[in-house]
Amino acid sequence: MNLIDLATYLFTALAVLGVGLLLTLRNLIRATFAFFLVLFAVAGLFAINDGIMVSVAQIIIYVGGILLLTLFGVMLTHRRGQEVPAVKSHQEFISIGVGMVILGGSIFSFDQASFLQIKPISSPTEKVKAIGVYMLTDFIVIFELISVFLLIALIGAVFIAQQSKK
Amino acid sequence: MSLLLVLAFILFAGGLILCLTKRNIILILIGIELILNASNLNLIHFSYLQNRSAEGQTLVLFIMVIAGAQAALALAIILRVYRQYGTILLDQLRTLKR
């Protein structure tokens, strides 16, 4: 067992732990920090799988942006003394059952697929260059569309969240 | 069967269960982000297995931008809902107008 395998196991265990905490914790702030744990573990797994650039982007966008937004949302909408009532148990059972069936079914069906037998040979630095080339050649339309989309979404968010004057 | 694919399925199922069981809008939003992360993990891992191109990683960057836009818009809507109704628990939002 080499170091990369060890890191893979470690990050996977951290991510699973974070998901478990997210599902069980009642406190909203603690659940948000469990989400933080999952995001960091997934960023580590990206880095292991040759995605160094994507890993950095994950830390910047998710941990720096989305998590901060979520924390602000939690703090701005928190009301002291407001307890979240427990879910009715049969609803929770049905939901967990649906999730487990999907999990088991997808693991079972992927286990029989043959395309997972390929042996990887890695070349990490080539990929960062290739991402830049792809963004400006094959994916140029998506790139432009998504930048306009992001601009529209941000302006829309500001417009929705502003105080209405009366 | 690689460990990462199993983790991606666990993330997906976890996000789905989070969406279905919780009644706080912020936790449901976190569940959706978990599902997006599962798809990202899948794309990265298959890009690693295929090894010839970086198409998967480019797509992951686009998905991240979509997730960012979605989070910003959803939190703006959550703030608006909180200001209007004083709560963000989904089963207490029964009326459209007040």
Contacts between the chains, C-beta under 8 A, distances in Angstrom:
chain1	res1	chain2	res2	distance
A	8	B	3	6.2
A	8	B	4	7.4
A	9	B	3	7.4
A	12	B	3	5.6
A	12	B	4	7.4
A	12	B	7	5.0
A	15	B	7	5.8
A	15	B	10	7.7
A	15	B	11	6.9
A	16	B	7	7.0
A	16	B	10	6.0
A	19	B	10	6.3
A	19	B	11	6.4
A	19	B	14	3.9
A	19	B	34	7.2
A	22	B	14	6.8
A	22	B	18	6.3
A	22	B	27	7.9
A	22	B	30	6.9
A	22	B	34	7.6
A	23	B	14	6.3
A	23	B	17	6.2
A	23	B	18	6.4
A	23	B	21	7.7
A	28	B	24	6.5
A	28	B	26	6.6
A	28	B	27	7.2
A	31	B	27	6.3
A	31	B	30	7.2
A	32	B	26	7.8
A	32	B	30	7.3
A	35	B	30	5.1
A	35	B	33	7.4
A	35	B	34	7.7
A	38	B	11	7.3
A	38	B	34	6.9
A	38	B	37	7.2
A	39	B	37	7.2
A	42	B	11	7.7
A	42	B	37	5.4
A	42	B	40	7.4
A	42	B	41	6.1
A	45	B	4	6.2
A	45	B	7	7.3
A	45	B	41	6.5
A	45	B	44	7.7
A	46	B	40	7.7
A	46	B	41	7.7
A	46	B	44	5.4
A	49	B	4	7.0
A	49	B	44	5.1
A	49	B	45	5.7
A	49	B	47	7.7
A	49	B	48	4.1
A	50	B	44	8.0
A	50	B	47	7.6
A	50	B	48	5.1
A	51	B	44	4.8
A	51	B	47	7.4
A	51	B	48	7.4
A	51	B	57	5.4
A	51	B	60	7.2
A	53	B	57	6.9
A	53	B	61	8.0
A	54	B	40	7.7
A	54	B	44	6.3
A	54	B	57	5.1
A	54	B	60	5.1
A	54	B	61	6.6
A	57	B	60	8.0
A	57	B	61	6.0
A	57	B	64	6.0
A	58	B	40	7.7
A	58	B	64	7.0
A	61	B	64	4.9
A	61	B	65	7.7
A	61	B	67	7.6
A	61	B	68	5.6
A	62	B	33	7.6
A	62	B	37	7.8
A	62	B	64	7.2
A	62	B	67	7.5
A	65	B	68	5.7
A	65	B	71	7.5
A	66	B	33	6.5
A	66	B	67	6.6
A	66	B	68	6.1
A	66	B	71	4.5
A	69	B	71	5.4
A	69	B	72	6.4
A	69	B	75	5.2
A	70	B	26	6.3
A	70	B	29	7.0
A	70	B	30	6.7
A	70	B	71	7.1
A	70	B	75	7.2
A	72	B	75	7.2
A	73	B	26	5.4
A	73	B	29	8.0
A	73	B	75	4.5
A	73	B	78	5.5
A	73	B	79	7.1
A	74	B	26	5.8
A	76	B	79	6.2
A	76	B	82	7.2
A	77	B	26	7.4
A	77	B	78	6.4
A	77	B	79	7.1
A	77	B	82	4.3
A	77	B	88	5.0
A	79	B	86	7.5
A	79	B	87	7.6
A	82	B	87	7.4
A	84	B	23	7.0
A	84	B	24	6.2
A	84	B	89	6.8
A	85	B	23	7.9
A	85	B	89	7.9
A	87	B	21	5.6
A	87	B	22	7.7
A	87	B	23	6.9
A	91	B	21	7.2
A	92	B	21	5.2
A	95	B	16	8.0
A	95	B	17	5.6
A	95	B	20	3.5
A	95	B	21	4.7
A	96	B	17	5.7
A	96	B	21	7.2
A	98	B	16	7.1
A	98	B	17	7.8
A	98	B	20	6.8
A	99	B	13	4.3
A	99	B	14	7.4
A	99	B	16	4.9
A	99	B	17	3.9
A	99	B	20	7.2
A	100	B	13	6.9
A	102	B	12	7.3
A	102	B	13	5.6
A	102	B	16	6.6
A	103	B	9	5.3
A	103	B	10	6.6
A	103	B	12	7.5
A	103	B	13	3.8
A	106	B	9	5.0
A	106	B	12	7.6
A	107	B	1	7.3
A	107	B	5	8.0
A	107	B	6	6.1
A	107	B	9	5.5
A	110	B	1	6.6
A	110	B	5	6.0
A	110	B	9	7.7
A	111	B	1	4.9
A	116	B	1	6.5
A	116	B	2	6.4
A	116	B	5	7.5
A	116	B	49	7.3
A	118	B	49	5.2
A	118	B	50	7.4
A	118	B	51	7.9
A	120	B	48	5.7
A	120	B	49	5.4
A	120	B	51	5.5
A	121	B	51	5.9
A	122	B	48	7.3
A	122	B	51	7.2
A	123	B	51	7.5
A	126	B	54	7.9
A	127	B	47	7.9
A	127	B	54	4.4
A	127	B	57	6.2
A	128	B	54	7.9
A	130	B	53	6.5
A	130	B	54	3.8
A	131	B	54	4.9
A	131	B	57	5.5
A	131	B	58	5.3
A	131	B	61	7.1
A	134	B	53	7.9
A	134	B	54	6.2
A	134	B	55	6.4
A	134	B	58	4.5
A	135	B	58	6.1
A	135	B	61	7.8
A	138	B	55	7.7
A	139	B	58	5.7
A	139	B	62	7.6
A	142	B	62	6.1
A	143	B	62	7.9
A	146	B	62	5.6
A	146	B	65	5.3
A	146	B	66	7.3
A	149	B	65	7.8
A	149	B	66	7.8
A	149	B	69	6.5
A	150	B	65	5.7
A	150	B	68	7.2
A	150	B	69	5.3
A	153	B	69	3.6
A	153	B	70	7.8
A	153	B	72	6.1
A	153	B	73	5.5
A	154	B	69	7.3
A	154	B	72	6.1
A	156	B	73	6.2
A	156	B	76	7.6
A	157	B	72	4.4
A	157	B	73	5.1
A	157	B	75	7.5
A	157	B	76	4.0
A	158	B	76	7.5
A	160	B	73	7.2
A	160	B	76	4.2
A	160	B	77	6.1
A	160	B	80	5.7
A	161	B	75	7.8
A	161	B	76	3.9
A	161	B	79	5.0
A	161	B	80	6.4
